[in-house]
Amino acid sequence: MNIEQARFNMIEQQIRPWEVLDPEVLDLLFQLKREDFVPAESRDLAFADLEIPLGHGESMMQPKVEARILQELGIRPHENVYEVGTGSGYLTALMARLARHVTSAEIHGDLSRRAAASLARESIRNTTLLEGDSARAPLGESVFDVIVLTGSTPILPQAFLDRLSPGGRLFAVLGDPPVMKAIVMRQRVAGSFQRVELFETMLKPLVNAAQPPRFRF
């Protein structure tokens, strides 16, 4: 496989048609080697338009979804990011190249350790990887400029909105199968949020995601 041709095709045939046109995002996708974050047995699928299994029922998101997240959030060099679900570490790495610092939590310790090794190979040092469950609230007490949930959740816990700085943005995929929507919540001023619906998609749920009250017969 011609890796660079495959990368070019991914960007031109999958990502641009998904309305990702930000030159900074596109340049970053050329620079940061996605194939180095994919499990070895799936390396040939690194640029395919599909989710790649990571173990524990978890998957890397489709490249076009990762790219769209970056474009919609518009991460700036002075900002701090919190990521729920490190997974392969690829999205972590992309955000770290744009942000001041990325804190990323992963419930599966082996995935966190594998991601740490991949980040180290890329000499990405402005990240803190945490092991633990943060599906219902960020770990620690910090406030962040950007929060990204990499798995779906039926409802968005208020605890995440409470951790956004004024001017902050949060990405999440909300809902239950078969209807889920990717959204960005923007806090223009403290306590005032604007919800922007981006696209419909399907994403594996976060482990221990918050659940709404369910009607039972």
PyMOL commands that set and color helices and strands:
alter all, ss='L'
color gray80, all
select helices_A, chain A and resi 3-18+23-31+34-36+40-45+63-73+90-98+109-121+158-162
alter helices_A, ss='H'
color red, helices_A
select strands_A, chain A and resi 52-55+58-60+80-84+101-106+127-131+144-153+164-176+179-189+192-200
alter strands_A, ss='S'
color yellow, strands_A
deselect
rebuild
show_as cartoon
